[in-house]
């Protein structure tokens, strides 16, 4: 009878998986930011440039935000007129529309971490 020896590196696997998930979250948030910037109302470009993507690696949470005094109003006011391709809900819609892509990005980074 032949015996094989197996070493379990569970802690390393968990660390790698978390690191992959954090990288995936960052890339996913950056993807949503890029799509939403292309839809943000534009007059001078200040709103578009104020967009940021951040990741809390400890909690594995990502956020995309716009930081101008009028960002919320531009996002929520459905009756404002915008240039072609620019719209209200410039962040909400890409978040919903790109959810599958973000999931694929996160999964790919987690797979890479486990190689």
C-alpha positions as CSV (number, residue, x, y, z in Angstrom):
1,X,0.0,0.0,0.0
2,X,1.3,3.4,-1.0
3,X,0.7,6.4,1.3
4,X,0.7,10.0,0.2
5,X,1.5,12.8,2.4
6,X,-0.8,15.9,2.3
7,X,0.0,19.3,3.8
8,X,-2.9,21.6,4.3
9,X,-2.1,25.3,4.0
10,X,-5.5,26.6,5.0
11,X,-4.3,29.9,6.4
12,X,-2.4,30.7,3.2
13,X,-5.4,29.7,1.1
14,X,-7.7,32.0,3.1
15,X,-5.1,34.9,2.8
16,X,-4.8,34.4,-0.9
17,X,-8.6,34.3,-1.4
18,X,-9.1,37.5,0.6
19,X,-6.3,39.2,-1.3
20,X,-7.9,38.1,-4.6
21,X,-11.3,39.2,-3.5
22,X,-9.9,42.6,-2.5
23,X,-8.1,43.0,-5.9
24,X,-11.3,42.0,-7.7
25,X,-13.4,44.5,-5.7
26,X,-11.0,47.2,-6.6
27,X,-11.0,46.4,-10.3
28,X,-14.8,46.0,-10.2
29,X,-15.3,49.3,-8.5
30,X,-12.9,51.0,-11.0
31,X,-15.0,49.4,-13.9
32,X,-18.2,50.8,-12.5
33,X,-16.5,54.2,-12.0
34,X,-15.3,54.2,-15.6
35,X,-18.8,53.3,-17.0
36,X,-20.5,55.9,-14.8
37,X,-18.1,58.7,-15.7
38,X,-19.1,58.2,-19.3
39,X,-22.7,58.9,-18.3
40,X,-22.3,61.7,-15.7
41,X,-23.8,65.0,-16.7
42,X,-21.1,67.3,-18.0
43,X,-20.8,71.0,-18.3
44,X,-17.3,71.7,-17.1
45,X,-16.3,68.1,-16.2
46,X,-16.1,68.8,-12.5
47,X,-18.7,66.1,-11.5
48,X,-17.1,63.5,-13.8
49,X,-13.6,64.2,-12.3
50,X,-14.9,64.0,-8.7
51,X,-15.7,60.3,-9.0
52,X,-13.7,57.9,-6.9
53,X,-13.6,54.1,-6.2
54,X,-12.5,52.9,-2.8
55,X,-12.1,49.5,-1.2
56,X,-12.2,48.5,2.5
57,X,-10.1,45.4,2.4
58,X,-10.8,44.5,6.0
59,X,-14.6,44.3,5.4
60,X,-14.3,43.4,1.7
61,X,-16.5,46.3,0.7
62,X,-16.2,48.7,-2.3
63,X,-17.7,52.0,-2.9
64,X,-18.0,54.4,-5.9
65,X,-18.9,58.0,-5.1
66,X,-19.1,61.4,-6.6
67,X,-18.1,64.4,-4.5
68,X,-19.6,67.6,-5.6
69,X,-22.3,69.7,-3.9
70,X,-24.7,68.9,-6.8
71,X,-23.9,65.2,-7.4
72,X,-27.0,63.9,-5.7
73,X,-29.3,66.4,-7.4
74,X,-27.9,65.6,-10.8
75,X,-28.2,61.9,-10.1
76,X,-31.8,62.0,-8.8
77,X,-33.4,64.8,-10.9
78,X,-35.0,62.9,-13.7
79,X,-36.3,66.0,-15.6
80,X,-33.0,67.7,-16.1
81,X,-31.8,67.8,-19.7
82,X,-28.4,66.4,-20.5
83,X,-26.1,66.1,-23.4
84,X,-26.4,62.9,-25.5
85,X,-25.2,59.9,-23.6
86,X,-25.3,61.8,-20.3
87,X,-28.1,61.1,-17.9
88,X,-29.5,61.1,-14.4
89,X,-28.9,57.9,-12.5
90,X,-25.4,58.0,-13.9
91,X,-24.2,55.8,-11.1
92,X,-27.2,53.7,-10.1
93,X,-27.8,52.4,-13.6
94,X,-24.2,51.3,-14.3
95,X,-24.1,49.6,-10.8
96,X,-27.1,47.5,-11.8
97,X,-26.1,46.9,-15.4
98,X,-22.5,46.0,-14.7
99,X,-23.2,43.7,-11.7
100,X,-22.6,40.5,-13.6
101,X,-19.3,41.9,-15.1
102,X,-18.2,43.0,-11.6
103,X,-18.9,39.5,-10.3
104,X,-16.8,38.0,-13.1
105,X,-14.0,40.3,-12.4
106,X,-14.0,39.4,-8.7
107,X,-14.2,35.6,-9.5
108,X,-11.3,35.9,-11.9
109,X,-9.1,37.6,-9.3
110,X,-10.0,35.0,-6.7
111,X,-9.1,32.2,-9.2
112,X,-5.8,33.8,-9.9
113,X,-5.1,34.0,-6.2
114,X,-5.7,30.3,-5.8
115,X,-3.2,29.2,-8.5
